[in-house]
Amino acid sequence: MAVPKRKMSRSNTRHRRARWKASTPNLVPVTVDGVTQRV
C-alpha cells in the first residue's frame, strides 16, 4: 500500500481535493401538464 513519505501542504491537499468532483448528470426534458421540465 502507498504511504506518504512527507506531510502534504494545505494548498496541495486542497488542489487535489478540488479536482475530485462528480460530473453533472444529463438533464432530459419531460412534459408534465403541458409544461416542459428538465429532469
C-alpha positions in Angstrom: 0.0 0.0 0.0 1.2 3.5 -0.8 2.2 5.5 2.3 3.1 9.3 2.1 6.7 9.9 3.0 6.2 13.6 3.8 3.3 15.8 5.0 1.3 17.2 2.1 0.9 21.0 2.2 -2.5 22.5 2.6 -2.5 24.0 -0.9 -1.6 20.7 -2.4 -4.3 18.9 -0.4 -7.0 21.4 -1.4 -5.9 21.5 -5.0 -6.1 17.7 -5.2 -9.5 17.7 -3.4 -10.9 20.4 -5.7 -10.3 18.2 -8.7 -12.2 15.3 -7.4 -15.8 16.1 -8.2 -18.9 14.4 -9.6 -19.8 15.0 -13.2 -23.1 16.8 -13.9 -26.0 14.5 -14.9 -27.5 14.9 -18.3 -31.0 16.6 -18.0 -33.8 15.2 -20.0 -36.8 17.4 -21.0 -40.1 15.9 -19.6 -43.6 17.4 -20.4 -45.9 17.5 -17.4 -49.4 19.1 -17.8 -48.2 20.8 -21.0 -45.2 22.4 -19.2 -41.7 21.2 -20.2 -39.4 20.5 -17.2 -35.8 19.4 -17.4 -35.4 16.5 -15.1 
